[in-house]
Amino acid sequence: VATEDLVYLLHGEGIETGVDLDALLAVSAWLEGVLGRQLEGQVYRAGGFPKPT
């Protein structure tokens, strides 16, 4: 499970993680460039999702 997917799930369930999802998605974009391959995280691949309420 990709970290950003887990953080999104936890935030959606009302569990505060202290992780900035937008910053994590930026790291995913950087890492994809460094590795030279597409990452598997669904939240990242979708370009983010609406903030859970």
N, CA, C, O and CB atoms as a CASP TS submission, in Angstrom:
PFRMAT TS
TARGET T0000
AUTHOR 0000-0000-0000
METHOD Language model
MODEL 1
PARENT N/A
ATOM      1  N   VAL     1       0.853  -1.177   0.000  1.00  0.00           N
ATOM      2  CA  VAL     1       0.000   0.000   0.000  1.00  0.00           C
ATOM      3  C   VAL     1       0.894   1.233   0.000  1.00  0.00           C
ATOM      4  O   VAL     1       1.799   1.362   0.824  1.00  0.00           O
ATOM      5  CB  VAL     1      -0.968   0.002   1.226  1.00  0.00           C
ATOM      6  N   ALA     2       0.628   2.122  -0.924  1.00  0.00           N
ATOM      7  CA  ALA     2       1.406   3.361  -0.997  1.00  0.00           C
ATOM      8  C   ALA     2       1.097   4.248   0.209  1.00  0.00           C
ATOM      9  O   ALA     2      -0.040   4.302   0.677  1.00  0.00           O
ATOM     10  CB  ALA     2       1.106   4.120  -2.316  1.00  0.00           C
ATOM     11  N   THR     3       2.105   4.930   0.696  1.00  0.00           N
ATOM     12  CA  THR     3       1.950   5.780   1.878  1.00  0.00           C
ATOM     13  C   THR     3       0.849   6.811   1.687  1.00  0.00           C
ATOM     14  O   THR     3       0.037   7.024   2.588  1.00  0.00           O
ATOM     15  CB  THR     3       3.261   6.480   2.201  1.00  0.00           C
ATOM     16  N   GLU     4       0.811   7.456   0.520  1.00  0.00           N
ATOM     17  CA  GLU     4      -0.202   8.493   0.310  1.00  0.00           C
ATOM     18  C   GLU     4      -1.612   7.911   0.300  1.00  0.00           C
ATOM     19  O   GLU     4      -2.555   8.583   0.718  1.00  0.00           O
ATOM     20  CB  GLU     4       0.061   9.230  -1.000  1.00  0.00           C
ATOM     21  N   ASP     5      -1.772   6.682  -0.166  1.00  0.00           N
ATOM     22  CA  ASP     5      -3.084   6.031  -0.139  1.00  0.00           C
ATOM     23  C   ASP     5      -3.520   5.771   1.301  1.00  0.00           C
ATOM     24  O   ASP     5      -4.681   5.982   1.651  1.00  0.00           O
ATOM     25  CB  ASP     5      -3.053   4.708  -0.935  1.00  0.00           C
ATOM     26  N   LEU     6      -2.591   5.316   2.127  1.00  0.00           N
ATOM     27  CA  LEU     6      -2.902   5.044   3.530  1.00  0.00           C
ATOM     28  C   LEU     6      -3.234   6.331   4.279  1.00  0.00           C
ATOM     29  O   LEU     6      -4.184   6.367   5.060  1.00  0.00           O
ATOM     30  CB  LEU     6      -1.729   4.328   4.208  1.00  0.00           C
ATOM     31  N   VAL     7      -2.465   7.375   4.048  1.00  0.00           N
ATOM     32  CA  VAL     7      -2.726   8.655   4.710  1.00  0.00           C
ATOM     33  C   VAL     7      -4.097   9.184   4.299  1.00  0.00           C
ATOM     34  O   VAL     7      -4.847   9.674   5.144  1.00  0.00           O
ATOM     35  CB  VAL     7      -1.623   9.687   4.366  1.00  0.00           C
ATOM     36  N   TYR     8      -4.432   9.093   3.021  1.00  0.00           N
ATOM     37  CA  TYR     8      -5.747   9.546   2.550  1.00  0.00           C
ATOM     38  C   TYR     8      -6.864   8.750   3.230  1.00  0.00           C
ATOM     39  O   TYR     8      -7.859   9.327   3.670  1.00  0.00           O
ATOM     40  CB  TYR     8      -5.851   9.405   1.008  1.00  0.00           C
ATOM     41  N   LEU     9      -6.703   7.444   3.316  1.00  0.00           N
ATOM     42  CA  LEU     9      -7.697   6.591   3.970  1.00  0.00           C
ATOM     43  C   LEU     9      -7.875   6.980   5.432  1.00  0.00           C
ATOM     44  O   LEU     9      -9.001   7.140   5.903  1.00  0.00           O
ATOM     45  CB  LEU     9      -7.289   5.116   3.866  1.00  0.00           C
ATOM     46  N   LEU    10      -6.776   7.130   6.142  1.00  0.00           N
ATOM     47  CA  LEU    10      -6.853   7.477   7.563  1.00  0.00           C
ATOM     48  C   LEU    10      -7.499   8.839   7.768  1.00  0.00           C
ATOM     49  O   LEU    10      -8.336   8.996   8.657  1.00  0.00           O
ATOM     50  CB  LEU    10      -5.462   7.464   8.190  1.00  0.00           C
ATOM     51  N   HIS    11      -7.125   9.823   6.959  1.00  0.00           N
ATOM     52  CA  HIS    11      -7.740  11.144   7.069  1.00  0.00           C
ATOM     53  C   HIS    11      -9.235  11.061   6.780  1.00  0.00           C
ATOM     54  O   HIS    11     -10.031  11.737   7.431  1.00  0.00           O
ATOM     55  CB  HIS    11      -7.063  12.139   6.108  1.00  0.00           C
ATOM     56  N   GLY    12      -9.619  10.240   5.809  1.00  0.00           N
ATOM     57  CA  GLY    12     -11.028  10.063   5.477  1.00  0.00           C
ATOM     58  C   GLY    12     -11.831   9.441   6.607  1.00  0.00           C
ATOM     59  O   GLY    12     -13.036   9.667   6.723  1.00  0.00           O
ATOM     60  N   GLU    13     -11.161   8.661   7.432  1.00  0.00           N
ATOM     61  CA  GLU    13     -11.809   8.031   8.590  1.00  0.00           C
ATOM     62  C   GLU    13     -11.751   8.923   9.827  1.00  0.00           C
ATOM     63  O   GLU    13     -12.183   8.527  10.909  1.00  0.00           O
ATOM     64  CB  GLU    13     -11.153   6.684   8.893  1.00  0.00           C
ATOM     65  N   GLY    14     -11.211  10.129   9.656  1.00  0.00           N
ATOM     66  CA  GLY    14     -11.142  11.066  10.769  1.00  0.00           C
ATOM     67  C   GLY    14      -9.952  10.852  11.690  1.00  0.00           C
ATOM     68  O   GLY    14      -9.904  11.407  12.787  1.00  0.00           O
ATOM     69  N   ILE    15      -8.998  10.053  11.249  1.00  0.00           N
ATOM     70  CA  ILE    15      -7.803   9.791  12.047  1.00  0.00           C
ATOM     71  C   ILE    15      -6.715  10.767  11.607  1.00  0.00           C
ATOM     72  O   ILE    15      -6.248  10.720  10.470  1.00  0.00           O
ATOM     73  CB  ILE    15      -7.326   8.302  11.893  1.00  0.00           C
ATOM     74  N   GLU    16      -6.322  11.644  12.516  1.00  0.00           N
ATOM     75  CA  GLU    16      -5.298  12.634  12.192  1.00  0.00           C
ATOM     76  C   GLU    16      -3.925  11.982  12.263  1.00  0.00           C
ATOM     77  O   GLU    16      -3.582  11.335  13.252  1.00  0.00           O
ATOM     78  CB  GLU    16      -5.376  13.850  13.151  1.00  0.00           C
ATOM     79  N   THR    17      -3.144  12.160  11.202  1.00  0.00           N
ATOM     80  CA  THR    17      -1.833  11.518  11.117  1.00  0.00           C
ATOM     81  C   THR    17      -0.680  12.493  11.340  1.00  0.00           C
ATOM     82  O   THR    17       0.437  12.078  11.647  1.00  0.00           O
ATOM     83  CB  THR    17      -1.677  10.854   9.771  1.00  0.00           C
ATOM     84  N   GLY    18      -0.950  13.775  11.188  1.00  0.00           N
ATOM     85  CA  GLY    18       0.124  14.750  11.257  1.00  0.00           C
ATOM     86  C   GLY    18       0.918  14.837   9.957  1.00  0.00           C
ATOM     87  O   GLY    18       1.919  15.550   9.878  1.00  0.00           O
ATOM     88  N   VAL    19       0.463  14.101   8.934  1.00  0.00           N
ATOM     89  CA  VAL    19       1.142  14.084   7.640  1.00  0.00           C
ATOM     90  C   VAL    19       0.405  15.024   6.687  1.00  0.00           C
ATOM     91  O   VAL    19      -0.818  14.955   6.567  1.00  0.00           O
ATOM     92  CB  VAL    19       1.207  12.634   7.056  1.00  0.00           C
ATOM     93  N   ASP    20       1.137  15.889   6.020  1.00  0.00           N
ATOM     94  CA  ASP    20       0.576  16.798   5.024  1.00  0.00           C
ATOM     95  C   ASP    20       0.469  16.032   3.705  1.00  0.00           C
ATOM     96  O   ASP    20       1.479  15.774   3.050  1.00  0.00           O
ATOM     97  CB  ASP    20       1.458  18.097   4.864  1.00  0.00           C
ATOM     98  N   LEU    21      -0.748  15.673   3.319  1.00  0.00           N
ATOM     99  CA  LEU    21      -0.950  14.858   2.124  1.00  0.00           C
ATOM    100  C   LEU    21      -0.460  15.565   0.867  1.00  0.00           C
ATOM    101  O   LEU    21       0.112  14.922  -0.014  1.00  0.00           O
ATOM    102  CB  LEU    21      -2.420  14.502   1.975  1.00  0.00           C
ATOM    103  N   ASP    22      -0.670  16.866   0.767  1.00  0.00           N
ATOM    104  CA  ASP    22      -0.199  17.599  -0.415  1.00  0.00           C
ATOM    105  C   ASP    22       1.323  17.539  -0.524  1.00  0.00           C
ATOM    106  O   ASP    22       1.863  17.372  -1.618  1.00  0.00           O
ATOM    107  CB  ASP    22      -0.667  19.067  -0.360  1.00  0.00           C
ATOM    108  N   ALA    23       2.008  17.674   0.598  1.00  0.00           N
ATOM    109  CA  ALA    23       3.474  17.577   0.593  1.00  0.00           C
ATOM    110  C   ALA    23       3.907  16.162   0.224  1.00  0.00           C
ATOM    111  O   ALA    23       4.886  15.976  -0.500  1.00  0.00           O
ATOM    112  CB  ALA    23       4.056  17.973   1.973  1.00  0.00           C
ATOM    113  N   LEU    24       3.186  15.178   0.716  1.00  0.00           N
ATOM    114  CA  LEU    24       3.509  13.786   0.399  1.00  0.00           C
ATOM    115  C   LEU    24       3.335  13.513  -1.094  1.00  0.00           C
ATOM    116  O   LEU    24       4.136  12.791  -1.688  1.00  0.00           O
ATOM    117  CB  LEU    24       2.626  12.829   1.218  1.00  0.00           C
ATOM    118  N   LEU    25       2.305  14.079  -1.700  1.00  0.00           N
ATOM    119  CA  LEU    25       2.102  13.915  -3.136  1.00  0.00           C
ATOM    120  C   LEU    25       3.225  14.589  -3.927  1.00  0.00           C
ATOM    121  O   LEU    25       3.631  14.095  -4.978  1.00  0.00           O
ATOM    122  CB  LEU    25       0.740  14.490  -3.552  1.00  0.00           C
ATOM    123  N   ALA    26       3.723  15.715  -3.421  1.00  0.00           N
ATOM    124  CA  ALA    26       4.855  16.378  -4.077  1.00  0.00           C
ATOM    125  C   ALA    26       6.102  15.499  -4.014  1.00  0.00           C
ATOM    126  O   ALA    26       6.868  15.430  -4.975  1.00  0.00           O
ATOM    127  CB  ALA    26       5.136  17.750  -3.421  1.00  0.00           C
ATOM    128  N   VAL    27       6.300  14.835  -2.891  1.00  0.00           N
ATOM    129  CA  VAL    27       7.436  13.918  -2.762  1.00  0.00           C
ATOM    130  C   VAL    27       7.274  12.750  -3.731  1.00  0.00           C
ATOM    131  O   VAL    27       8.253  12.295  -4.323  1.00  0.00           O
ATOM    132  CB  VAL    27       7.563  13.399  -1.306  1.00  0.00           C
ATOM    133  N   SER    28       6.055  12.268  -3.893  1.00  0.00           N
ATOM    134  CA  SER    28       5.803  11.169  -4.834  1.00  0.00           C
ATOM    135  C   SER    28       6.165  11.577  -6.253  1.00  0.00           C
ATOM    136  O   SER    28       6.757  10.796  -6.999  1.00  0.00           O
ATOM    137  CB  SER    28       4.332  10.730  -4.772  1.00  0.00           C
ATOM    138  N   ALA    29       5.810  12.804  -6.626  1.00  0.00           N
ATOM    139  CA  ALA    29       6.150  13.297  -7.966  1.00  0.00           C
ATOM    140  C   ALA    29       7.665  13.361  -8.138  1.00  0.00           C
ATOM    141  O   ALA    29       8.194  12.964  -9.176  1.00  0.00           O
ATOM    142  CB  ALA    29       5.523  14.693  -8.210  1.00  0.00           C
ATOM    143  N   TRP    30       8.356  13.859  -7.125  1.00  0.00           N
ATOM    144  CA  TRP    30       9.820  13.932  -7.177  1.00  0.00           C
ATOM    145  C   TRP    30      10.426  12.536  -7.283  1.00  0.00           C
ATOM    146  O   TRP    30      11.318  12.298  -8.098  1.00  0.00           O
ATOM    147  CB  TRP    30      10.370  14.658  -5.932  1.00  0.00           C
ATOM    148  N   LEU    31       9.935  11.611  -6.450  1.00  0.00           N
ATOM    149  CA  LEU    31      10.479  10.253  -6.421  1.00  0.00           C
ATOM    150  C   LEU    31      10.257   9.537  -7.745  1.00  0.00           C
ATOM    151  O   LEU    31      11.121   8.787  -8.200  1.00  0.00           O
ATOM    152  CB  LEU    31       9.848   9.453  -5.285  1.00  0.00           C
ATOM    153  N   GLU    32       9.109   9.763  -8.360  1.00  0.00           N
ATOM    154  CA  GLU    32       8.841   9.149  -9.655  1.00  0.00           C
ATOM    155  C   GLU    32       9.895   9.591 -10.680  1.00  0.00           C
ATOM    156  O   GLU    32      10.357   8.784 -11.486  1.00  0.00           O
ATOM    157  CB  GLU    32       7.419   9.516 -10.145  1.00  0.00           C
ATOM    158  N   GLY    33      10.266  10.858 -10.643  1.00  0.00           N
ATOM    159  CA  GLY    33      11.301  11.355 -11.544  1.00  0.00           C
ATOM    160  C   GLY    33      12.667  10.755 -11.251  1.00  0.00           C
ATOM    161  O   GLY    33      13.420  10.431 -12.170  1.00  0.00           O
ATOM    162  N   VAL    34      12.982  10.610  -9.982  1.00  0.00           N
ATOM    163  CA  VAL    34      14.272  10.039  -9.582  1.00  0.00           C
ATOM    164  C   VAL    34      14.366   8.578 -10.003  1.00  0.00           C
ATOM    165  O   VAL    34      15.393   8.136 -10.517  1.00  0.00           O
ATOM    166  CB  VAL    34      14.473  10.166  -8.060  1.00  0.00           C
ATOM    167  N   LEU    35      13.289   7.832  -9.782  1.00  0.00           N
ATOM    168  CA  LEU    35      13.293   6.405 -10.106  1.00  0.00           C
ATOM    169  C   LEU    35      13.116   6.143 -11.596  1.00  0.00           C
ATOM    170  O   LEU    35      13.514   5.095 -12.104  1.00  0.00           O
ATOM    171  CB  LEU    35      12.200   5.700  -9.336  1.00  0.00           C
ATOM    172  N   GLY    36      12.516   7.108 -12.291  1.00  0.00           N
ATOM    173  CA  GLY    36      12.297   6.940 -13.722  1.00  0.00           C
ATOM    174  C   GLY    36      11.229   5.924 -14.064  1.00  0.00           C
ATOM    175  O   GLY    36      11.266   5.296 -15.123  1.00  0.00           O
ATOM    176  N   ARG    37      10.274   5.766 -13.156  1.00  0.00           N
ATOM    177  CA  ARG    37       9.167   4.842 -13.428  1.00  0.00           C
ATOM    178  C   ARG    37       7.911   5.342 -12.726  1.00  0.00           C
ATOM    179  O   ARG    37       7.978   6.131 -11.784  1.00  0.00           O
ATOM    180  CB  ARG    37       9.517   3.396 -12.962  1.00  0.00           C
ATOM    181  N   GLN    38       6.768   4.867 -13.203  1.00  0.00           N
ATOM    182  CA  GLN    38       5.491   5.269 -12.626  1.00  0.00           C
ATOM    183  C   GLN    38       5.288   4.595 -11.275  1.00  0.00           C
ATOM    184  O   GLN    38       5.498   3.391 -11.133  1.00  0.00           O
ATOM    185  CB  GLN    38       4.333   4.924 -13.577  1.00  0.00           C
ATOM    186  N   LEU    39       4.878   5.381 -10.287  1.00  0.00           N
ATOM    187  CA  LEU    39       4.582   4.828  -8.969  1.00  0.00           C
ATOM    188  C   LEU    39       3.169   4.258  -8.948  1.00  0.00           C
ATOM    189  O   LEU    39       2.337   4.608  -9.785  1.00  0.00           O
ATOM    190  CB  LEU    39       4.746   5.904  -7.875  1.00  0.00           C
ATOM    191  N   GLU    40       2.908   3.390  -8.001  1.00  0.00           N
ATOM    192  CA  GLU    40       1.638   2.669  -7.959  1.00  0.00           C
ATOM    193  C   GLU    40       0.555   3.324  -7.099  1.00  0.00           C
ATOM    194  O   GLU    40      -0.595   2.885  -7.132  1.00  0.00           O
ATOM    195  CB  GLU    40       1.880   1.296  -7.461  1.00  0.00           C
ATOM    196  N   GLY    41       0.892   4.353  -6.338  1.00  0.00           N
ATOM    197  CA  GLY    41      -0.095   4.985  -5.465  1.00  0.00           C
ATOM    198  C   GLY    41      -1.289   5.515  -6.245  1.00  0.00           C
ATOM    199  O   GLY    41      -1.121   6.254  -7.215  1.00  0.00           O
ATOM    200  N   GLN    42      -2.480   5.145  -5.829  1.00  0.00           N
ATOM    201  CA  GLN    42      -3.696   5.548  -6.538  1.00  0.00           C
ATOM    202  C   GLN    42      -4.030   7.020  -6.332  1.00  0.00           C
ATOM    203  O   GLN    42      -4.480   7.684  -7.266  1.00  0.00           O
ATOM    204  CB  GLN    42      -4.863   4.697  -6.089  1.00  0.00           C
ATOM    205  N   VAL    43      -3.819   7.540  -5.129  1.00  0.00           N
ATOM    206  CA  VAL    43      -4.092   8.957  -4.886  1.00  0.00           C
ATOM    207  C   VAL    43      -3.160   9.805  -5.747  1.00  0.00           C
ATOM    208  O   VAL    43      -3.596  10.784  -6.352  1.00  0.00           O
ATOM    209  CB  VAL    43      -3.920   9.309  -3.378  1.00  0.00           C
ATOM    210  N   TYR    44      -1.899   9.442  -5.807  1.00  0.00           N
ATOM    211  CA  TYR    44      -0.933  10.177  -6.635  1.00  0.00           C
ATOM    212  C   TYR    44      -1.301  10.073  -8.113  1.00  0.00           C
ATOM    213  O   TYR    44      -1.308  11.084  -8.816  1.00  0.00           O
ATOM    214  CB  TYR    44       0.496   9.641  -6.405  1.00  0.00           C
ATOM    215  N   ARG    45      -1.599   8.893  -8.586  1.00  0.00           N
ATOM    216  CA  ARG    45      -1.905   8.689 -10.007  1.00  0.00           C
ATOM    217  C   ARG    45      -3.171   9.417 -10.421  1.00  0.00           C
ATOM    218  O   ARG    45      -3.300   9.836 -11.572  1.00  0.00           O
ATOM    219  CB  ARG    45      -2.048   7.205 -10.309  1.00  0.00           C
ATOM    220  N   ALA    46      -4.106   9.572  -9.491  1.00  0.00           N
ATOM    221  CA  ALA    46      -5.357  10.276  -9.793  1.00  0.00           C
ATOM    222  C   ALA    46      -5.176  11.794  -9.740  1.00  0.00           C
ATOM    223  O   ALA    46      -6.086  12.548 -10.087  1.00  0.00           O
ATOM    224  CB  ALA    46      -6.453   9.849  -8.813  1.00  0.00           C
ATOM    225  N   GLY    47      -4.005  12.229  -9.306  1.00  0.00           N
ATOM    226  CA  GLY    47      -3.773  13.665  -9.196  1.00  0.00           C
ATOM    227  C   GLY    47      -4.355  14.242  -7.928  1.00  0.00           C
ATOM    228  O   GLY    47      -4.607  15.444  -7.845  1.00  0.00           O
ATOM    229  N   GLY    48      -4.569  13.398  -6.944  1.00  0.00           N
ATOM    230  CA  GLY    48      -5.168  13.826  -5.683  1.00  0.00           C
ATOM    231  C   GLY    48      -6.670  13.630  -5.722  1.00  0.00           C
ATOM    232  O   GLY    48      -7.262  13.448  -6.785  1.00  0.00           O
ATOM    233  N   PHE    49      -7.260  13.667  -4.578  1.00  0.00           N
ATOM    234  CA  PHE    49      -8.707  13.544  -4.431  1.00  0.00           C
ATOM    235  C   PHE    49      -9.187  14.702  -3.578  1.00  0.00           C
ATOM    236  O   PHE    49      -8.383  15.351  -2.909  1.00  0.00           O
ATOM    237  CB  PHE    49      -9.110  12.170  -3.799  1.00  0.00           C
ATOM    238  N   PRO    50     -10.486  14.972  -3.589  1.00  0.00           N
ATOM    239  CA  PRO    50     -11.000  16.027  -2.708  1.00  0.00           C
ATOM    240  C   PRO    50     -10.648  15.722  -1.255  1.00  0.00           C
ATOM    241  O   PRO    50     -10.547  14.564  -0.850  1.00  0.00           O
ATOM    242  CB  PRO    50     -12.532  16.175  -2.868  1.00  0.00           C
ATOM    243  N   LYS    51     -10.464  16.782  -0.489  1.00  0.00           N
ATOM    244  CA  LYS    51     -10.164  16.609   0.927  1.00  0.00           C
ATOM    245  C   LYS    51     -11.334  15.899   1.608  1.00  0.00           C
ATOM    246  O   LYS    51     -12.485  16.291   1.421  1.00  0.00           O
ATOM    247  CB  LYS    51      -9.878  17.978   1.606  1.00  0.00           C
ATOM    248  N   PRO    52     -11.049  14.853   2.399  1.00  0.00           N
ATOM    249  CA  PRO    52     -12.132  14.174   3.117  1.00  0.00           C
ATOM    250  C   PRO    52     -12.763  15.119   4.132  1.00  0.00           C
ATOM    251  O   PRO    52     -12.090  15.980   4.699  1.00  0.00           O
ATOM    252  CB  PRO    52     -11.609  12.901   3.823  1.00  0.00           C
ATOM    253  N   THR    53     -14.051  14.949   4.351  1.00  0.00           N
ATOM    254  CA  THR    53     -14.745  15.806   5.319  1.00  0.00           C
ATOM    255  C   THR    53     -15.089  15.041   6.565  1.00  0.00           C
ATOM    256  O   THR    53     -15.677  15.600   7.491  1.00  0.00           O
ATOM    257  CB  THR    53     -16.008  16.397   4.713  1.00  0.00           C
TER
END
